[in-house]
Amino acid sequence: MTTVLKNVNITGVGIHSGTQVNVTVMPTDKNGIWFRRTDINPSDLIAASWNNVGEAKLRNTTIGKLNAEHVQTIEHLMAALFIVGVDSAIIDIDGPETPILDGSAAQFIDMFRQAGVTNGNLKKIVVKQPVIVNATEILKQLPWWVRVKLAIINKIAGRKSDGFVKLVPNGGQGLRINATLVYPEKIIGKQSCSYFYDGSEKSISDFIDNFARARTFGKFSEWEYLKKHGMGRGANENNVIALNDAGDGTLNKTIWPDEFVRHKIIDAVGDMFTSGGIICGDLISYKGSHAMNNEVLKKLFSDEKNYDIIDAE
């Protein structure tokens, strides 16, 4: 079990809510990552766990009950905690959504590294049998009105819901992510990249140098629709890569030509950490989503034959 050495204070706006929020990540001897809504009194602890993910998973990962205490868009913060090796923390938050900051995981990582963490290792969850989730499974689970929203967005963007996410054994080597995006927009097109984490300094440095700064992205023409439906209200040119209406360029500069798929690596790392440890297997994501990332964990943990757990030393 590892935790931060001192409180880490974070302030910013939520990308979907547009609301300013204050966060304090605190040391604890309680195992797990737990959020606590300080704007609600009394407030129960909200587990940042795969089996506590709410229904709004299309564009973010939300924990808790949507009609009660919940926290949205935890994936970048979770990715940062994973990379610095923190698996135990109490996180006070005075709003419904974590700050987006610059749209990446880099600033979170910087703050955690400056604060320092206790010595320790993360437990390992070794994938023993393949599990797969496809997009059609997710669509069938969604309320009709969410399916309608998604159909409209996809029609506007010219996208197809034919993706899948798969976990396969790799001999317990570590978490290997192979991600592929396929978008009709020329500036993105088809992009693929891979990342491997085994807890070594090399794998940590690789993430920090080549993935952590990758920002979330979206088409500028979709922004008005998203705002009308309670999303994207905190988005701006500093925290989102904005695609132009033609889809052949961006309204702000990218760090890498394939920054889009690199950001999907951040999302996948954060979502996989809701397992509470290192998923030791190959995660193959083709046009993946937060919903599919969560569902593949549900399938993994649905049968003890699918995995082994090796506790941290």
N, C-alpha and C positions, 0 to 999 in steps of 0.2 A: 504494500500500500504506500503510495506517495502523495504528497500534498504540497501546496505552496508554503514557503517559509513565512510569508507575511501577507497582509491584505493587499489585493490588487484592485484599484479603483478605475472604473471605465465609464466614460460618459459619451453619448452620441445619440443619433436618431435611428429608429427602426426603418428599414428600407420599405416595408409595406405599410406600416401604420403612420410613418412620418412623425411619430411622437418622440420627444426627447426622453431618454431613459438613463438612469444611473445604476450601475452594476458594481457590486463588491464581491470579489472572489476571495473566500476566506479559508484558512487552514482548518482541518478537521481530522479527528481520529475515527470518524464514521466512514465506513467503506462506501464508495460510490460518488457520483456527481449528482448533487441535489440543488434544485432552485427553490427559492422562497420569495413569493410576491409580497414585498413590504408595503405596497399600496392597498393590500387587502388585509383586514384584521377581523378575526384571526386568520392566519394562512398556514396551510399544511405544506410540508416539504414535497416537492414535485420531482420525481425520479427522472433523470435523463437516461432512460432505458428504452430498449427496443420494444418492450411490451407495454410502454406507457406513451407511445407516439399516437397523437390524435389523428383526426381525419383529414386535416388541411395539409396534404403532403405533396401537392403538385409542384409548387414553386418553393417550398421550404419544408423544414422538419419542425413540427410542433409537438411539444410534450404536454400531457395533462388533458383535461376535459375542456372542449371548446366552449361549452356553456357554463364553465366554472373556472377554476384556477388553471391557467395554462401559460406557456411561454413559447413564442414563435421564433423561428429562424435561428436555431441553436447550432446549426451545422458548422459554421466557421469557427465559433468559439470552441466547439467540441474537437475540431481538427487541431486547433492550437494546443489544447490540453493534451491530446494524444501525443503530439510531436514532442512536447516538453516532458512527457511521462507522468502527468498528474491523473490519477484515477480516483482521488478522493478530495472533495471540496464542497463547501456550502456556498451557494451563489445567491446573494440578495439582489433583487431586481425590483425597481419601483414602477414597472410597466409591463405590457404584454409581449414585448419583443426585444431581443437583444440588439445592441447597436450594430449598425452595418459598418461603421468606421469608413475605411477606404474601399470596401467591397471585397476584401480579401481576408486571409488569415494572418498576414504578416504583422500587423500592429498588435494583435492579441499575443502572438508568440514573443514579440519584443518585450512586452510588459511582463509576461510570465518569466522570461529568462532574467530580466532585471530583478525581479522579486526573489528568484531562486526557488528551488524545489528540494524536498527531502530526498535522501537516497532510497532507492528501491527499484523494483521491476514491476512491469505489468504482467498480469496473468495471461496465459496463452489459451486460445480456443482453437483447437486443431480440427480442421475440416476433414472428415473421414469418408463422406459420401457426397456426390454432386447433388446440388439443389439448384433449381432454375425457376425464375418468374418471368412471365412475358407481359407486355403492355395490355393485352386483352383481358387478362385476369384482373388487373387493377381497375380497368374501366368498368367491369361488371360489379365491382364492389362500391363504386361511387354513387352518391345520390343522383337522381335524374338531372337536377338543376346544375350540378357540377359537371356532369357529362355534356350538358348543353353548352356551358361556358367553355369547356375545353374544346368542343367541336367548333365553336365560333372562332376561338383563338387559332386553332390549327388550320381552319379554312382560310383565315386572313393571312396566315404565315405560309400556307402551302406545305404543311408538314403532315406526316403519316404516323399513326400510333402503332408501330411495328417493332418496337424495341424489346430488349430482354436484358436481364441481369442474372448471372450464373456464378455460383461458388463451386470450385472443384478442389480436390486435395492437391497439395504440392509437397507432401512429405514433412509438413510442419516447418517449412523454411522461414515463413513470415508472411506478411500481407503483400501480395503482388496484385496491382490493379492495372488492367488493360482496358482503357476507355476509348470509345469511338463515338464521335458525333457525326450526324448527317443532317445538314440543313440546306434548304433550297437557296438561301442567301449566298451569293457568290463569295462574299468576304469570308465565309466559314466553309461552305462545301462539306467535304468529308475530311475530318481530322481525327487522328489517333495518337495516343501516347501511352506510356507505361511508367509506373512508379513501383519501387520495391522497398518495403520497410522491414527491417529485422532487429531494430533497436540499436544498431551500431551508429557511431558518430557519422559514418559515411552516409547512411540512409537518412539520418536527420538533416545533415548539411545539404543533401540533394534536394530534400523537400523545401528547405528554407531558401536555397539559391534558385531553384528552378520551378517551384510551384506556388509557394506561399503568397506571392504578390499578385497572382492571377485574380482578376476581378470578375464579378458576376456580369452578365450582359443581357441585353434585350433590344428589341426593335423599337425605335422611337415612335413609329406609327401605332404601336400597341399601347403606348403609355397612357393615353387618355382613357382607353377602355379599362385598363387596369385600375386607374385611379377611381373611376366611377364604381368599380366593384371592390373597393377597399384595399387595393394592392398598389405597390409602386409609389406611394405618396412621399417617401423619403429618398427617392432616387434622384441623382443629379450627375453632372458630368465628372464629378470627382470619385464617385463610388460605383459607377456602372459604365461598361463599354456600350455606347449607344450606336446601334446600326442605323444607317440612313434608310430612307424609305425605299430606295432602289435595291438595297441589300448588297451593294457592291463596295461599300466602304463604311467607315465609322465617323461619327461626329467628334470623337476625341481619339487621342493616340493610344495604340495598343503597346504593351511591353514586348510581347512576342507575337508573331503572326498566328500562332496556334494557342494564344492565351485562352481562348474559349474552352478548348478541351482540357487545358491545364487546370482551369477552374473546376471542371467536373471532377478532377482528382481530389481537390480540396473537399468538395461536397461528399464524395464517396468515403474519404478518410473520416470525416466528421460523423457521417451516418453509421459507419462500421463501428465507431467507438461507443455507440449506444449499447454495444455488446458488453461493455465493461472491461474489455481487454484487447489483446492483439488477435484479430482473426487471422489464423495461419492457414492460408489457402489462396488460390488465385481467384480474384474477382474479375469476371469478364463482363464488361458493361457496354452494350450496344444500344445507343440512344436511350440510356438509362435515365432514371428519375429518382427523386427522394422516396416516392411511394414504392418503387420496385426495390430500392435498397433496403427499406424497412421490411418488405414482404419476404425478401430472400432470407433475412435474419429470422423471421417468424418460422419459415419452413425449416431452416437449419436447426433451430431449437425445439421444433415440434417432435423430434424423435432423437433419443439419446444415442442411437446408432450412428447419427450423422456427425458427431463431434466428440472430442475428448477435451477436458479442461485440465490444464497444468497450472497449478497455483504458483504465484510469484515466490521466488526464493527469499 
